[in-house]
């Protein structure tokens, strides 16, 4: 029977079959009916006018975040603080720390020494400390050295309220009031236990030269 439906070349010669176009037409009609139903449901006359989110709200009346009372309740006390009024390094609630220490009064060790004692300390390398004073211009490097000189050599004092500037040995340095070259100075300084150390202090200028 199937041989009567096809010719010798395999072409179909039987009765006409239902085409897919008819099914597409039916599907298109069903879609049109569904769209008409949706349009009827979306009729603006049937909508409620009190739908939230559709009303006009002014910018100053907008509310972006809930208040602290709405989040935590009215019975919770809240503290509102402006931005950058307190540094991040300082906590809002500081921890309670009980400091335990004892106060001891101790006399400062003597800082005056003899040149022979200084020369003897040069033999012990474990007692020698090399220190360099670095900093910007006019930050007090030379004045710090002057304070050490006055502390260890009472006979050297500034006169007529003029800065000592002990390490400014050049005439141009004294005239300009600024260090130009690095100047070393050696002195003996004790610690709190009256143990003396030999300090080689280098006073440097506060600029590149």
Sine and cosine of phi, psi and omega as CSV:
sin_phi,cos_phi,sin_psi,cos_psi,sin_omega,cos_omega
0.00,0.00,-0.57,0.82,-0.01,-1.00
-0.94,0.35,-0.42,0.91,0.00,-1.00
-0.92,0.38,-0.43,0.90,0.03,-1.00
-0.97,0.25,-0.31,0.95,-0.04,-1.00
-1.00,0.10,-0.29,0.96,-0.06,-1.00
-0.77,-0.63,0.59,-0.81,0.03,-1.00
-1.00,0.08,-0.13,-0.99,-0.08,-1.00
-0.94,0.34,-0.28,0.96,0.03,-1.00
-0.99,-0.12,0.00,1.00,0.01,-1.00
1.00,0.01,0.16,0.99,0.02,-1.00
-0.99,0.13,0.60,-0.80,0.00,-1.00
-0.97,0.24,0.80,-0.60,-0.02,-1.00
-0.81,-0.58,0.22,0.98,-0.03,-1.00
-0.98,0.19,-0.21,-0.98,0.00,-1.00
-0.91,0.43,0.37,-0.93,-0.03,-1.00
-0.93,0.37,0.62,-0.78,0.01,-1.00
-0.97,-0.22,0.33,-0.94,0.05,-1.00
-0.93,0.36,0.83,-0.56,-0.05,-1.00
-0.99,0.17,0.33,-0.94,0.03,-1.00
-0.96,0.29,-0.27,0.96,0.00,-1.00
-0.91,0.42,-0.58,0.81,0.03,-1.00
-0.90,0.45,-0.63,0.77,0.01,-1.00
-0.92,0.39,-0.61,0.79,0.03,-1.00
-0.90,0.43,-0.61,0.79,0.02,-1.00
-0.91,0.42,-0.62,0.78,0.02,-1.00
-0.92,0.40,-0.66,0.75,0.02,-1.00
-0.90,0.43,-0.61,0.79,0.03,-1.00
-0.91,0.42,-0.63,0.77,0.04,-1.00
-0.91,0.43,-0.64,0.77,0.02,-1.00
-0.90,0.43,-0.64,0.77,0.02,-1.00
-0.91,0.42,-0.61,0.79,0.03,-1.00
-0.89,0.45,-0.63,0.77,0.02,-1.00
-0.91,0.41,-0.67,0.75,0.01,-1.00
-0.91,0.42,-0.62,0.78,0.01,-1.00
-0.92,0.40,-0.61,0.79,0.04,-1.00
-0.91,0.41,-0.59,0.81,0.03,-1.00
-0.92,0.39,-0.64,0.77,0.01,-1.00
-0.92,0.39,-0.61,0.79,0.03,-1.00
-0.90,0.43,-0.59,0.80,0.04,-1.00
-0.92,0.38,-0.59,0.80,0.02,-1.00
-0.94,0.35,-0.51,0.86,-0.04,-1.00
-1.00,0.03,0.33,0.95,-0.02,-1.00
-0.89,0.45,0.85,-0.52,-0.05,-1.00
-0.89,0.45,-0.34,0.94,-0.01,-1.00
-0.95,0.32,-0.39,0.92,-0.02,-1.00
-1.00,0.00,-0.14,0.99,-0.06,-1.00
-0.97,0.24,0.44,-0.90,0.06,-1.00
-0.99,0.13,0.76,-0.65,-0.04,-1.00
-0.96,0.27,-0.23,0.97,-0.04,-1.00
-0.99,-0.12,0.50,0.87,0.02,-1.00
-0.95,0.31,0.80,-0.60,-0.02,-1.00
-0.93,0.38,0.55,-0.84,0.02,-1.00
1.00,-0.09,-0.14,0.99,-0.02,-1.00
-0.97,-0.23,-0.21,0.98,-0.04,-1.00
-0.98,0.20,0.33,-0.95,0.00,-1.00
-1.00,0.09,0.82,-0.57,-0.02,-1.00
-0.86,-0.52,0.77,-0.63,0.04,-1.00
-0.94,0.35,0.35,-0.94,-0.04,-1.00
-0.90,0.43,-0.65,0.76,-0.03,-1.00
-0.96,0.30,-0.25,0.97,0.00,-1.00
-0.99,-0.13,-0.03,1.00,-0.03,-1.00
-0.95,0.32,0.56,-0.83,-0.02,-1.00
-0.82,-0.58,0.94,-0.34,-0.09,-1.00
-1.00,-0.01,-0.58,0.81,-0.06,-1.00
-0.77,-0.64,0.51,-0.86,0.05,-1.00
-0.95,0.31,0.43,-0.90,0.02,-1.00
-0.97,0.25,0.26,-0.97,0.01,-1.00
-0.91,0.43,-0.54,0.84,0.02,-1.00
-0.92,0.39,-0.60,0.80,0.04,-1.00
-0.94,0.35,-0.51,0.86,-0.03,-1.00
-0.99,0.15,-0.73,0.68,-0.13,-0.99
-0.98,-0.21,-0.27,0.96,-0.02,-1.00
0.98,-0.21,0.36,-0.93,-0.04,-1.00
-0.95,0.32,-0.34,0.94,-0.07,-1.00
-0.99,0.10,-0.09,1.00,-0.01,-1.00
-0.99,-0.14,0.77,-0.63,0.02,-1.00
-0.99,0.12,0.80,-0.59,-0.01,-1.00
-0.88,-0.47,0.53,-0.85,0.02,-1.00
-0.88,-0.48,0.87,-0.49,0.01,-1.00
-0.97,-0.23,0.82,-0.57,-0.06,-1.00
-0.81,-0.58,0.64,-0.77,0.00,-1.00
-0.93,0.36,0.36,-0.93,-0.04,-1.00
-0.94,0.33,0.63,-0.78,0.08,-1.00
0.91,0.41,0.36,0.93,0.08,-1.00
-1.00,0.09,-0.26,0.97,0.00,-1.00
-0.69,-0.72,0.75,-0.67,-0.03,-1.00
-0.92,0.40,0.42,-0.91,-0.02,-1.00
-0.93,0.36,-0.41,0.91,-0.01,-1.00
-0.96,0.29,-0.29,0.96,-0.02,-1.00
-0.97,-0.23,0.86,-0.51,-0.03,-1.00
-0.94,0.33,0.47,-0.88,0.04,-1.00
-0.91,0.41,-0.70,0.72,0.07,-1.00
-0.93,-0.37,0.96,-0.29,-0.06,-1.00
-0.97,0.25,0.69,-0.72,0.05,-1.00
-0.95,0.32,0.52,-0.85,-0.01,-1.00
-1.00,0.08,0.88,-0.47,0.00,-1.00
-0.87,-0.50,0.83,-0.56,0.05,-1.00
-1.00,-0.10,0.93,-0.36,-0.02,-1.00
-0.99,0.16,0.78,-0.63,0.01,-1.00
-0.89,-0.45,0.94,-0.34,0.02,-1.00
-0.44,-0.90,0.30,-0.95,0.03,-1.00
-0.87,-0.49,0.61,-0.79,-0.02,-1.00
-0.99,-0.11,0.83,-0.56,0.01,-1.00
-0.84,-0.55,0.76,-0.65,0.06,-1.00
-1.00,-0.09,0.80,-0.60,-0.05,-1.00
-0.69,-0.73,0.69,-0.72,0.01,-1.00
-0.97,0.26,0.62,-0.78,0.02,-1.00
-0.94,0.34,0.62,-0.79,-0.01,-1.00
-0.94,0.33,0.38,-0.93,0.02,-1.00
-0.94,0.34,0.66,-0.75,-0.05,-1.00
-0.95,-0.32,-0.11,0.99,-0.01,-1.00
-0.99,0.13,0.69,-0.72,-0.06,-1.00
-0.61,-0.79,0.23,-0.97,0.05,-1.00
-0.99,-0.13,0.37,-0.93,0.01,-1.00
-0.92,0.39,-0.51,0.86,0.04,-1.00
-0.91,0.41,-0.62,0.78,0.04,-1.00
-0.91,0.41,-0.62,0.79,0.05,-1.00
-0.90,0.44,-0.67,0.74,0.00,-1.00
-0.92,0.40,-0.57,0.82,0.03,-1.00
-0.92,0.38,-0.54,0.84,0.01,-1.00
-0.94,0.35,-0.36,0.93,0.02,-1.00
-0.92,0.40,-0.35,0.94,0.01,-1.00
-0.97,0.23,-0.38,0.92,0.00,-1.00
-0.98,-0.20,0.97,-0.22,-0.05,-1.00
-0.93,0.37,-0.41,0.91,-0.01,-1.00
-0.95,0.30,-0.21,0.98,0.01,-1.00
-0.97,-0.24,0.15,0.99,-0.03,-1.00
-0.98,-0.20,0.72,-0.69,0.04,-1.00
-0.81,-0.59,0.76,-0.65,0.04,-1.00
-0.96,-0.28,0.84,-0.54,-0.08,-1.00
-0.79,-0.61,0.68,-0.73,0.08,-1.00
-0.88,-0.48,0.78,-0.63,0.03,-1.00
-1.00,-0.07,0.90,-0.43,-0.01,-1.00
-0.85,-0.53,0.55,-0.84,0.02,-1.00
0.13,-0.99,0.06,-1.00,0.00,-1.00
-0.96,0.27,0.11,-0.99,-0.03,-1.00
-0.91,0.42,0.71,-0.71,0.04,-1.00
0.87,0.50,0.64,0.76,0.07,-1.00
-0.97,-0.23,0.12,0.99,0.14,-0.99
1.00,-0.09,0.40,0.91,0.02,-1.00
-0.94,0.34,-0.76,0.65,0.00,-1.00
-0.93,0.37,-0.59,0.80,0.04,-1.00
-0.91,0.43,-0.56,0.83,0.04,-1.00
-0.91,0.41,-0.66,0.75,0.06,-1.00
-0.90,0.44,-0.62,0.78,0.04,-1.00
-0.88,0.48,-0.62,0.78,0.02,-1.00
-0.90,0.43,-0.64,0.77,0.04,-1.00
-0.92,0.39,-0.62,0.78,0.02,-1.00
-0.90,0.43,-0.70,0.72,0.01,-1.00
-0.92,0.40,-0.50,0.87,0.00,-1.00
-0.97,0.26,-0.58,0.81,-0.05,-1.00
-1.00,-0.08,-0.32,0.95,0.00,-1.00
-0.77,-0.64,1.00,0.04,-0.04,-1.00
-0.88,0.48,-0.39,0.92,-0.03,-1.00
-0.97,0.25,-0.27,0.96,0.01,-1.00
-0.99,-0.16,0.95,-0.31,-0.01,-1.00
-0.74,-0.68,0.40,-0.92,0.06,-1.00
-0.97,0.23,0.53,-0.85,-0.09,-1.00
-0.87,-0.50,0.60,-0.80,0.07,-1.00
0.84,0.54,0.62,0.78,0.04,-1.00
0.82,0.57,0.51,0.86,0.04,-1.00
-0.96,-0.27,0.69,-0.72,-0.01,-1.00
-0.86,0.52,0.61,-0.79,-0.06,-1.00
-0.93,0.38,-0.76,0.65,0.00,-1.00
0.76,0.65,0.87,0.49,-0.12,-0.99
-0.91,0.41,-0.55,0.83,-0.06,-1.00
-1.00,0.03,-0.08,1.00,0.08,-1.00
-1.00,0.05,1.00,0.03,-0.10,-0.99
-1.00,-0.04,-0.33,0.95,0.00,-1.00
-0.99,0.15,0.49,-0.87,0.01,-1.00
-0.91,0.41,-0.63,0.78,0.01,-1.00
-0.91,0.42,-0.54,0.84,0.04,-1.00
-0.93,0.37,-0.67,0.74,0.02,-1.00
-0.93,0.36,-0.57,0.82,-0.02,-1.00
-0.95,0.31,-0.67,0.74,-0.04,-1.00
-1.00,0.06,-0.33,0.95,-0.02,-1.00
0.96,0.28,0.50,0.87,-0.01,-1.00
-0.55,-0.84,0.62,-0.78,0.02,-1.00
-0.96,0.29,0.68,-0.73,-0.02,-1.00
-0.93,-0.37,-0.61,0.79,0.00,-1.00
-0.85,-0.52,0.43,-0.90,0.05,-1.00
-0.96,0.29,0.71,-0.70,-0.06,-1.00
-0.79,-0.61,0.82,-0.58,0.04,-1.00
-1.00,0.00,0.44,-0.90,0.08,-1.00
-0.54,-0.84,0.66,-0.75,-0.05,-1.00
-0.90,-0.44,0.71,-0.70,0.01,-1.00
-0.45,-0.89,0.26,-0.96,0.01,-1.00
-0.96,-0.26,0.80,-0.60,0.00,-1.00
-0.77,-0.64,0.76,-0.65,0.01,-1.00
-1.00,-0.04,0.34,-0.94,0.12,-0.99
-1.00,-0.10,-0.15,-0.99,-0.06,-1.00
-0.93,0.36,-0.30,0.95,0.02,-1.00
-0.99,-0.14,0.28,0.96,0.04,-1.00
0.89,0.46,0.50,0.87,0.10,-0.99
-0.99,-0.14,0.83,-0.56,-0.12,-0.99
-1.00,0.01,0.60,-0.80,0.05,-1.00
-0.77,-0.64,0.51,-0.86,0.05,-1.00
-1.00,-0.06,0.88,-0.47,-0.05,-1.00
-0.96,-0.28,0.82,-0.57,0.17,-0.99
-0.98,-0.20,0.98,-0.21,-0.10,-0.99
-0.98,-0.21,0.77,-0.63,0.00,-1.00
-0.95,-0.32,0.92,-0.40,0.06,-1.00
-1.00,0.01,0.90,-0.43,-0.10,-1.00
-0.96,-0.27,0.42,-0.91,0.09,-1.00
-0.95,0.30,0.34,-0.94,-0.05,-1.00
-1.00,-0.06,0.40,0.91,0.01,-1.00
-0.52,-0.86,0.25,-0.97,0.02,-1.00
-0.99,0.15,0.74,-0.68,0.00,-1.00
-0.69,-0.72,0.00,0.00,0.00,0.00
